[in-house]
Each structure stands twice: as C-alpha cells, then as structure tokens.
Amino acid sequence: MNFIKVGSACPITKVADVDFNLNEIKKCVEKAIEEQVKILVFPELSITSYSCADLFFQQKLLKKAEVAIENLCVFSEGRDILFAVGAPFEYDDVLYNAAYLIFNGKVLGIVPKSYLPNASEFYEKRWFSSGLNITSRIVKLPFQDNIYFGTNLIFRSGDISIGVEICEDLWVTIPPSSFLSLAGCNVICNLSSSNELVSKADYRRDLIKNQSARCMSSYIYSSSGVFESTTDVLFSGHLLISENGGILSENERFNRKNEIITAIIDVDKLKAERLKNISFRDNKVLIPFDMETIYFEFNNIAINNFDKYIDKHPFVPSNPLERDKRSKEIFNIQTSALAKRFEHTGLKKAVIGISGGLDSTLALLVVVKTFDMLKMPRENIVTITMPGFGTTDRTYNNALDLCKYLGTDLREINIVPACLQHFKDIGHPVEQHDVTYENVQARERTQILMDLANKEGGLLIGTGDLSELALGWCTYNGDHMSMYSVNCSIPKTLVRYLVDYVADHESTPEISKILIDILDTPVSPELLPKDKDGNITQKTEDIVGPYELHDFFLYHFMKHGASKERIEFLAKVAFKGTYDDDVISKWLNKFMTRFFTQQFKRSALPDGPKVGSISLSPRGDLRMPSDASYNGFL
C-alpha cells in the first residue's frame, strides 16, 4: 500500500568524542531496525557533535570522523535501513558541513549544507563553506570511490524519493527542499542543530509543517540534544516528523537519553496530492539545475505493527476546540454564499421544506442565520412541512416545534391526497411500495416547494447533503432539485456535528431540546408507511449502510484517488472493533456501485457553495461521465 516507517533520532553525544558518538548512533540504528524503520535521520554533525567550534580545524578530529563513517558503512551491511548522519567533509582543501547517506555497506551520497548561519550565536563560516552551487561532483573516501557529492541528489527506492537539507537550509526564503520536492522527492530529511530559545520551538514546528504542506511531502527533522556544549547556548534535541502540513510525531524536548520517534508515511497520499495540483506541476520550471538520482532498493518495507492513526471521521476535526472553530467557519461560508444569492436575485423570501430530519434542520439553521445577518425578518422564511404516508409523530412534531421557536412562517400541506390521485392517474397500485411509490412523494413535495417559491417570490433552498449525493440517495428532479443548495458539500457526519454545535452553543433551551431529539432520530426519508406503533420503518442506514463508513470511503476515493483495495485496508484499520471486515467490504462494494451509477444526478446539480476540500459539483471538483463503468474499480 506504499506506506513506509521512518524515524528521527537524537543520540547522547560527547563533544568531539567521535568513538563515543559512533557507539550511541549504532544503538539508535539497532533500535530503529527493531521498530521496522527504513529511513532514519540523525542531527547535524552528529558524528563529531555540532558544537566543536575551532576543534573542526584539528586533523585528528576530521580523520576520526572519516573512520567513523567507514565503520558505519561496515555496520550497515545487510541491515536494510537508510540512515543520514552528519559529519564534516573535506574536499579540495575546503571543509563542508555535510550529511552522509548510508545504506547496506556504502555511502550513497554526500549532501553539503547550502546556507551557513553566521550571525548572533552562529558563526559557521569560520569553519565551513557553503555547498550551494555544488552539484553532481564525483568524490571518494579512503574506503570508497565514486560517491556523488552535491545539493542536487535524490535517493530513490521504488516510489520513495528522498532529499536532504541541513538546518539553516529550511529557514531561508526558498529552501533546497522546495526544489528537491518539485524534482520528485516525497521524503525530506533535515539534519539540524537548532538551539533552544523561548518560543523558538513553536516557530520551528510551524516552519516544518508549512514546508511539508507547500512541498506536499513528508519531512523528517532531527536536531542536536542537550549534551552539546553549553558554553553559550543550549540544544534541546527537538524531533519532528511531518506529512503534508500535519505533525505525525513529535518528542518531548530536553531528553537525556538516546531517543527515537517514528511515524508511518503514506507515499500514495502524497503522490495523489501532487497529481491533482496543477500549480505544483507548473512550478517545476523553476528547478535551477538537473537532479542526480541515486537508486537503491529496500528489501522489504512491510510493517507488521501498522500503528498509523487513520481518522474514522476525516471530515470532522477530532479536537473539540478545533471543531467549534470549524463550525463557525462552515456556517460563515454557507450563510455568506446564500446572502450573496439573495442580494443578487433581489428576493426577500426563502422557501424550505422541513421534515424533522437532520438535513432540513441544518439548512433551516443556515437560512435563519442568513436572514439575521441580512436583517431580514424571519417571518419571510416560509417553512413547509408536508406529511406523507411514512411521516411519524416524532419528526412531524419536531418540525412544527422547531419552526415555531425559530419564528418562521410555518405552513402545512399534506401530500397524501395528491399522491393518491397521482397513483390513480398513472395506474400505480397504492399497496405496491416500490421506487415509484417513494419517488411520487418526493416529487410531489418538490413540486409544492417550487410552486410556492414562485407564488411567494422566494428562493427554494435545497437540503440534500454531500453523502446523499455521493450515493445518489435522492429522487431525480425531486429532493435532488432546488434553486440553491446550502448543504451540497456537507457530508452527513459533519451535518450531525453542526446541528449538535448549534444545540450546544447557539440555542435557547427549547430549541436545543428539539435539536437533540432530531439528532437521536434514525435517518430516514419516511417514504414507506410507519409501523403499527407509529415508528419509522424505513431506516436509510439499514438500506445503504452506515454513513460514517460511506463518508470515509468518499473522502479517500475523492481526496486521494484511492483504489477500492486501499480504501478497504484503511477502513479496516480505522474501524477495527467497530465493524467486522466483511461488513466493511459489503458496504464498500455498495458505495462503489452507487457512486458510479448515480453520477447522472450529480451532473445536473443546482448551485451551492463548496465548503470543505471535497465537492461533487459538475462545475467544480468532479467532471465525471455519467456512463462510466464501475467494473474496473471493483
């Protein structure tokens, strides 16, 4: 599935004690191998320690560092792990601060530091020269010939392409990792020695997150620890692993022992992000020089203990504080979009069908917020409840009470007589509860709403959500149609949270009680007759499957172009203990078939705002033929 486990290490060091440092580096490598790490990054100048100062002029130190690199090469034979260690490199009577990439007995390449800090507490130019313009040089060490040396090196195994920069390289306006990523690197390693100051860790973390997001890459960062010299500054051993703007793993700084953090990188996800990003492709013309690719091959990148966190609900933030902030933002997008449509059309009324279900409730809350924002009276919101054959007292009363407390113009039109007449007109037996029976009701409701909108000079607001559109769980030219659709890019899992947010934070006790009961009501179109006790018999999730599964499937299918096999693998990890594997497989097959067969409905969607990263609008994110076959995807 193209996952790889990577690590960032900070060993105990003694300043200028190469033998001691070498031994601790080996311990970290052995620990990483136990944890199935394939790429391991050590701090800058970790062989000698970073803070040797004028000792870098001592030939004894430089020679010992060279011998230590040879020792590590011998040590690496047959170990199937690539590790990057920092050490000085002397070339043509010039000393460079360099990263050595070591794999299976060899130095694959040496990357010099491009940008040397030389102000305030840093004065690297006293000892080292910049490697900024060095590309594709062929150098040798006493124990190995034909080693690539330069800043343009890419280390590649299969789909995994690795680039290296060193400390200050990240802090400049255009870091080398930007060009390396444009050239194909999806894993960036940074060997660093960033001293600790108040609040510097926050800035450093933001830099790494932002660079991984801009480069659509993973980023492995390792910085020198507390055992460096404290003559003037302190180092904290900050370790970070980021992926496309998010932090996967981070340590507690100021540790006083050997430390490794690990994370699982999703290479396919990074590839998918880049494939869709046209600006990323266009930016490639700025690469300043040709890259040199050095090929190697891992024997096995399988992960026995797959412990990568896979979010069950990728559309809903897991952090409560972030969820509240996100909810406000979503409502701002929905209400601002709807306000623009009212201002453009000059209409002063809204018409909306209210069923007592989640989707129409959220749409009504958006309309109310919009009218309040525009200082238009809520009496101009015409809410229509249209009880039919399957309407239960619970949903009916919730619809009435909600509209009453919100102060809308509530009207009731029973659709049963009109539907019975229509059954008679088309010769459909009323006792035959098939798709015609259901769709007649949905289209009757839409006809009423459309005609009332014309009569009142109002805008008919659609209530259908993103999950229903993905599954085609709507009646074509019925609830599928409106004059403006405010929920069209809100998935069901997020609809539920948004209603819950209003109940908790923006409601009177009376309204909150109604909203909570709506949240507790089974999702249903209520198109089939209720049971003898007046309860819902038609439960959507019994028919098409759990919406939390379908939202998960939709996210990975649309966001990352994931295959069915990959989605199934991720779902089984995310929902382990919630759904059996065969249940996940069953509903994933249902999702794939419905997604393809129902595209014709999405090809004729009304306008509506994109809210999150995924939309199914035929004018926006999804240009898909209605005649595409699902066979190749199953």
Summary of the structure (lengths in Angstrom):
residues: 634
radius of gyration: 30.6
end to end distance: 16.9
largest distance: 100.6
contacts: 2180
relative contact order: 0.08
helix: 43%
strand: 19%
